[in-house]
Amino acid sequence: MTKKTINTSLEKSNHHKLSIQFTLDGFSFCITNLDTQNILHFCEYTFAKSLQTADNLVTEIETIFKENSFLQEDFSEVLVVHQNNLSTLVPEAFFNEKNLKDYLGHTIKTLATDFYAFDSLPSIQAHNVYLPFVNVNNYLFQNYGEFEYKHATTILIEKLIKISNKEEKTMYVDVQKQHFSIVVLEKKQVLLSNSFSFETKEDFIYYILFTAEQLGLNTNTFPLFFTGEIEKNDAIYKIAFQYVRNINFLQSKNPIFSNTTFSNHTNYILLG
């Protein structure tokens, strides 16, 4: 397991928010002063190898929570972000809270014991239906009491709509270790949102090109923005640039990046 941290001045305040993001590859968290909205501390853990189940994730979390004193504070607010490829967007017109299992059953294999959740996205008149890491939620409830939780795609869409100023169709790709999310916007409207697992660079570019073809995007001209775990020297970036010419990183303006060597397109869900 590797650990990376960023510390700014630990401002004196009793009004702190913990935002914590979980995947089977690791987790990250940041602490924000709610009075100033400044991020005081950021920490990222990357597991040596991807975990197989949420039970394994809880085991890792328990160890880290005992060792990391920042996670033992009393927080005014706690936001938990679940990141996986077990989600789907449902337009408001077709949404019924009683049918959550049916929506996900069309795209992923579900079990009778699965717990379903959804986030509302009023800005696009849709709901994001997903499977959270229930065991993680249960563990955190024991530590912090009640808290808010969302899916990572929900937060990504909310942030992209807020900052998007492009009229043309624009693709955003948030990259994680073994999967990535694609969101395509046009005039602040979501044309597509989907997540894909990948093992090779060929898998990666296939899904990008397939999405572009389905939406009629010209690979020589349409804007493609990357966030997350991807750099110019990576094989997945190089193969993407062979086929898509207008590639950029979506740069965060968060001042916390001035205190670190982290690329400012990384950790976009928490720090973007």
Secondary structure, 3 states (H helix, E strand, C coil): CEEEEEECCCCCCCCEEEEEEEECCEEEEEEEECCCCEEEEEEEEECCCCCCCHHHHHHHHHHHHHHCHHHHCCCCEEEEEECCCCEEEEEHHHCCHHHHHHHHHCCCCCCCCCCCEEEEECCCCEEEEECCCHHHHHHHHHHHCCCEEEEHHHHHHHHHHHHCCCCCCEEEEEECCCEEEEEEEECCEEEEEEEEECCCHHHHHHHHHHHHHHCCCCCCCCCEEEEECCCCCCHHHHHHHHHCCCEEECCCCCHHHHHCCCCCCCCHHHHC
